[in-house]
Amino acid sequence: MQRLHHDEVPIDAALVRWLVAEQHPRFAHLPIRLLATQGSDNVVFRLGEDLSVRLPRKPSAVAGLRTELEWLPRLAPHLPLPVPVPVARGRPAGGYPFPWAICRWVPGTSPHTSGELDPDDTARRLGGFVRALQAIDSTGAPAAEEHTQRGGSLAASDEVTRAALEEVVGLMSSGRVSRELLDPPAARALWDAAVEAPGWQGEGVWLHRDLYVGNLLATGGRLSGVVDFGGLVAGDPAGNVMAAWHVLPPEHRPTFLRIVDADPATQLRARGWVLSQGLLALPYYLESHDGMVRMAHRAITAALDRPPRTAA
């Protein structure tokens, strides 16, 4: 398994087998196998047919796991799609320094591209999921701070996003990234417009904050589950509305946006966050995670699909 972060800890099947047997022996007889598709914050193993084991890769991923442990069991009954509800907690042991979790297995396969999903069905199902998530009472939820990416203020991420844009431009100039990936003036104009758009004035709503293809599951081309809730916070709904550009082709975005009742300013902030996420991910994962590089290319391209417009 390829190392993604400088502070990542080693994780393998032998360690997971030992942790499960030591702390949850009722599951020790179940086979363990590493999933072919892995996220950037956690390593996931399948445990038997009905469970998975989720282990943070690095210190900064621990808070997200703890959030999932606390909140997913409360949110899941209100959501229209299956999610990986934790069923058991693990503690640091055997040289592994972080808490970990055993979760319900969510059936389906991870689509490699949005083209593997029926777009009309996905717009409706994903829109319904976001609408249901945002309707859940967020009292006591971890709050998105001003600096929280994809949930707080875009202005707080202005410096890092502009620096990432210039880094990507440098990669284009060197030939390490396609020179056709983006038009720098258009990217700067979109980011300027998103930062200047009216901010969210309502109460914070529940946010997944990472609704891209890699965190969706499909069965027969239809959306069948949502995973990776480590980013759960209450904040600006633009953090969920990003899914319109991450997942859907242009002609199907209006269906999703109508279902989630996203106003023009929220749509513009969402596009800005999609651009920012792509720009930040591309240089970081360029040599280590092909899936995240694909996400970054799709995000940048989708965010820039039309000239930015001033929000109403």
Residue pairs with C-beta under 8 A, 6 or more apart in sequence:
1 11
1 12
1 34
1 38
1 43
2 288
2 289
3 288
4 40
4 57
4 285
4 288
4 289
5 40
5 57
5 58
7 58
7 59
7 60
8 57
8 58
9 57
9 58
9 96
9 97
9 98
11 43
11 55
11 57
11 96
13 32
13 33
13 34
13 45
15 94
15 95
15 96
16 32
16 45
16 53
16 55
17 28
17 32
18 94
19 53
19 90
19 93
19 94
19 96
19 100
20 27
20 28
20 30
20 32
20 47
20 53
20 90
20 102
21 28
22 93
22 94
23 90
23 91
23 93
24 88
24 90
24 102
27 47
27 48
27 51
27 88
27 102
30 47
30 48
30 51
31 47
31 48
32 45
32 46
32 47
32 53
33 45
33 46
34 43
34 45
35 44
35 45
35 46
35 52
37 110
37 214
37 291
38 44
39 214
39 215
39 228
40 57
40 285
40 289
40 292
41 56
41 57
41 58
41 60
41 61
41 64
41 228
41 230
42 54
42 55
42 56
42 57
42 61
42 64
42 65
42 228
42 230
43 54
43 55
43 57
44 52
44 53
44 54
44 55
45 52
45 53
45 55
46 52
46 53
46 105
47 53
47 102
47 105
49 105
50 104
50 105
51 87
51 102
51 103
51 104
51 105
52 84
52 102
52 103
52 104
52 105
53 90
53 100
53 101
53 102
53 103
54 65
54 68
54 84
54 100
54 101
54 102
54 103
55 96
55 98
55 100
56 62
56 64
56 65
56 98
56 99
56 100
59 98
61 98
61 230
62 98
62 99
63 230
64 229
64 230
64 231
64 232
65 98
65 99
65 100
65 101
65 230
66 99
67 142
67 229
67 230
67 232
68 84
68 86
68 101
68 229
68 230
68 232
69 86
69 89
69 99
69 101
71 141
71 229
71 232
72 83
72 84
72 85
72 86
72 229
72 232
73 85
73 86
75 83
75 133
75 136
75 206
75 229
75 232
76 83
76 85
78 132
78 133
78 135
78 136
79 129
79 132
79 133
79 226
80 125
80 128
80 129
80 132
81 125
81 129
81 223
81 224
81 225
81 226
82 104
82 106
82 107
82 224
82 225
82 226
83 106
83 225
83 226
83 227
83 229
84 103
84 104
84 105
84 106
84 227
84 229
85 103
85 104
86 101
86 102
86 103
86 104
87 102
87 103
87 104
88 101
88 102
89 99
89 100
89 101
89 102
90 99
90 100
90 101
90 102
91 99
92 98
92 99
106 217
106 224
106 225
106 226
106 227
107 217
107 219
107 224
107 225
108 217
108 218
108 219
108 224
108 225
109 217
109 218
109 219
110 213
110 214
110 216
110 217
110 218
111 117
111 213
111 216
111 218
112 213
112 291
112 294
113 213
113 294
113 298
114 122
114 213
114 246
114 247
114 248
114 249
114 298
116 218
116 221
117 213
117 216
117 218
117 221
117 222
117 223
117 247
118 221
118 222
119 248
119 249
119 251
119 252
120 252
120 255
121 221
121 222
121 223
122 222
122 223
122 247
122 248
122 252
123 248
123 252
123 253
123 255
123 256
123 259
124 255
124 256
124 259
125 222
125 223
126 211
126 216
126 223
126 243
126 247
126 248
126 256
127 255
127 256
127 257
127 258
127 259
127 260
128 259
129 223
129 226
130 208
130 211
130 240
130 241
130 243
130 256
130 259
130 260
131 259
131 260
131 261
133 205
133 206
133 207
133 208
133 240
134 205
134 206
134 237
134 240
134 260
136 206
138 203
138 204
138 205
138 206
138 234
141 204
141 206
141 232
141 233
141 234
142 232
142 233
142 234
143 204
143 233
143 234
143 235
144 151
144 152
144 204
144 207
144 233
144 234
144 235
144 236
144 239
145 152
146 152
146 153
146 156
147 153
147 156
147 157
148 156
148 233
148 235
149 157
149 209
149 273
149 276
149 277
150 207
150 209
150 210
150 231
150 238
150 239
150 242
150 273
150 276
150 277
151 207
151 209
151 231
151 233
151 235
151 236
151 239
152 235
152 236
153 199
154 194
154 195
154 197
154 269
154 272
154 273
154 276
155 195
157 276
158 191
158 195
160 280
161 191
161 275
161 276
161 279
161 280
162 188
162 191
164 276
164 279
164 280
164 282
164 283
165 184
165 187
165 188
165 191
165 279
167 279
167 283
168 177
168 181
168 182
168 279
168 282
168 283
168 300
169 184
171 177
171 282
171 283
171 286
172 178
172 179
172 181
172 182
173 179
176 286
177 282
177 286
181 297
181 300
181 301
182 300
182 301
182 304
183 304
186 304
186 307
187 275
187 279
187 300
187 304
189 307
189 308
190 271
190 272
190 275
190 303
190 304
190 308
191 272
191 275
191 276
192 308
193 268
193 272
193 308
193 309
193 310
193 311
194 268
194 269
194 271
194 272
194 273
194 275
194 308
195 272
197 265
197 268
197 269
197 272
197 311
198 265
198 311
199 236
199 265
199 269
200 235
200 236
200 237
200 238
200 266
200 269
203 234
204 233
204 234
204 235
204 236
205 234
205 235
205 237
205 240
206 232
206 233
206 234
207 231
207 232
207 233
207 234
207 235
207 236
207 237
207 239
207 240
208 215
208 226
208 229
208 231
208 232
208 239
208 240
209 231
209 232
209 233
209 239
209 240
210 228
210 231
211 226
211 240
211 242
211 243
211 246
211 247
212 242
212 243
212 246
212 247
212 295
212 298
212 299
213 246
213 247
213 295
213 298
214 228
214 291
214 292
214 295
215 226
215 227
215 228
216 223
216 225
216 226
216 227
216 247
217 223
217 224
217 225
217 226
217 227
218 224
233 239
236 266
236 269
237 260
237 262
237 266
238 262
238 266
238 267
238 269
238 270
238 272
238 273
239 270
239 273
240 260
241 257
241 260
241 262
241 266
241 267
241 269
241 270
242 270
242 271
242 273
242 274
242 277
243 256
244 253
244 256
244 257
244 262
244 267
244 270
245 253
245 270
245 271
245 274
245 299
245 302
245 303
245 305
246 274
246 295
246 298
246 299
246 302
248 256
250 305
250 306
257 267
262 270
263 311
263 312
264 309
264 311
264 312
265 311
265 312
267 311
268 308
268 309
268 311
271 303
271 308
272 303
274 299
274 302
274 303
275 299
275 300
275 303
275 304
277 296
277 299
278 295
278 296
278 297
278 298
278 299
278 300
278 303
279 296
279 300
281 292
281 293
281 295
281 296
281 299
282 293
282 296
282 297
282 300
284 292
285 292
285 293
285 296
286 293
